[in-house]
């Protein structure tokens, strides 16, 4: 049970870290609309860059959650490793099998139909 609580605390904390800058930026613009009145092009570029950065940070929260689950949840991690390691072993076996077959064909020990 403590593992679930720990994972929940991490998920909520990262959610707050990711989304707080965007909400603070939007609140700032709501209370100070004069900040969107640009005097120079560089001010507009700065505004766009800041908005893009905080928006990207907020959206990155969706990418962070699966990583959190992978590190903090044992059954998820075990299943992930089992699925991907098994796939890699099968893939390596298929590659080595093809390589061996092509070498045996080159040596004339087997024909292409076997």
DAVENCOR-V716754 format. One record per backbone hydrogen bond with DSSP energy under -1.0 kcal/mol. NH is the residue of the N-H (numbers start at 0). CO is the residue of the C=O. If there is no record, write none. Layout:
BEGIN
nh=NH co=CO
nh=NH co=CO
END
This chain:
BEGIN
nh=4 co=0
nh=5 co=1
nh=6 co=2
nh=7 co=3
nh=8 co=4
nh=9 co=5
nh=10 co=6
nh=11 co=7
nh=12 co=8
nh=13 co=9
nh=14 co=10
nh=15 co=11
nh=16 co=12
nh=17 co=13
nh=18 co=14
nh=19 co=15
nh=22 co=18
nh=23 co=19
nh=24 co=20
nh=25 co=21
nh=26 co=22
nh=27 co=23
nh=28 co=24
nh=29 co=25
nh=30 co=26
nh=31 co=27
nh=34 co=31
nh=35 co=32
nh=36 co=33
nh=43 co=39
nh=44 co=40
nh=45 co=41
nh=46 co=42
nh=47 co=43
nh=48 co=44
nh=49 co=45
nh=50 co=46
nh=51 co=47
nh=52 co=48
nh=53 co=49
nh=54 co=50
nh=55 co=51
nh=56 co=52
nh=57 co=53
nh=58 co=54
nh=59 co=55
nh=60 co=57
nh=61 co=58
nh=63 co=59
nh=64 co=60
nh=67 co=63
nh=68 co=64
nh=69 co=65
nh=70 co=66
nh=71 co=67
nh=72 co=68
nh=76 co=72
nh=77 co=73
nh=78 co=74
nh=79 co=75
nh=80 co=76
nh=81 co=77
nh=82 co=78
nh=83 co=79
nh=84 co=80
nh=85 co=81
nh=86 co=82
nh=87 co=83
nh=88 co=84
nh=89 co=85
nh=90 co=86
nh=91 co=87
nh=92 co=88
nh=93 co=89
nh=94 co=90
nh=95 co=91
nh=96 co=92
nh=97 co=93
nh=98 co=94
nh=99 co=95
nh=100 co=96
nh=101 co=97
nh=102 co=98
nh=103 co=99
nh=104 co=100
nh=105 co=101
nh=106 co=102
nh=108 co=103
nh=113 co=110
END
